[in-house]
């Protein structure tokens, strides 16, 4: 299992709707937080080892209505 974090910038006024959609439709979501600053949401996803990170983000996350931009962080080890 690998973990990635995705920061999401939403269209104005869409953060809560995007968060609800991700929570309802993406089984790989582990945590989802609203944040301040450049991005509106921070999501932690648990992916299978053979799951392609690029395809997951571009095809499963970036395609939701209300998402303007994403920034993906790939992690190596949890302490």
N, C-alpha and C positions, 0 to 999 in steps of 0.2 A: 504494500500500500504506500502510495506517495501522497504528500500533502502539498497543495499550492494555495497561495493567497492571491486574490484578485481584488484590486481596488477598482471601483466603478464610479464614473462620473455620469450623472443622470441629467436628462433634460430638466429645466426648471420645473419644480412642482411635482416631479415624478418619482422621487426617492422611495416613498412608502409603497407606492404601487409596484415598482420594480422589486423591492425587497419581498413583498408578498408573493409576487409571481415566482421569484427564485425559490422561496421556501416551499411553495406548493408544487413546483414542477421539476426541481432538480434534486434527485435523490442523493447526489454526492455532496451536498452542502452539509458542513459540520457546524459552522457558526456564521452568523451574519450580523454585522454591527453598522449602525450609522456613525459617520465620522464628520469632523470639521476639516476644513482646508481644501486642497485641490480636488479631492475625491469625496463623494458622498457616502459610499458604502465600502465596507471591507468584508470580503467573504473568504472563509476557509473551506476548501474542498478536499475531500478524500477520494483519490483516484486509484483505480487498480494499476498495478505495475505495468501492464501492457497497454494502458489507455494513453492515447496521444494527447499531450497537453495542448498543443497548438490547435488541434481540431476541436477539443473540448471547449476551449475559450472562444474560438472564432465561430464555431457552428452551434454551440449550445448556450453560450452566455451572451455574446455580443449581439445576437439576433433578437433578443427580447426588445419589445417596444419601450422607449423611454431611456435606453442606454445610449449615451453619447460617446464614451471612450472607456477603455480599460487599461490597467497596468498590472501585469502578472509577475508574481514573485515565486520562484521555484525554491523549495527548501531542501536541505540535505539531511539534517539530523535534529531531532527534538531532544532537549535536555531537561 
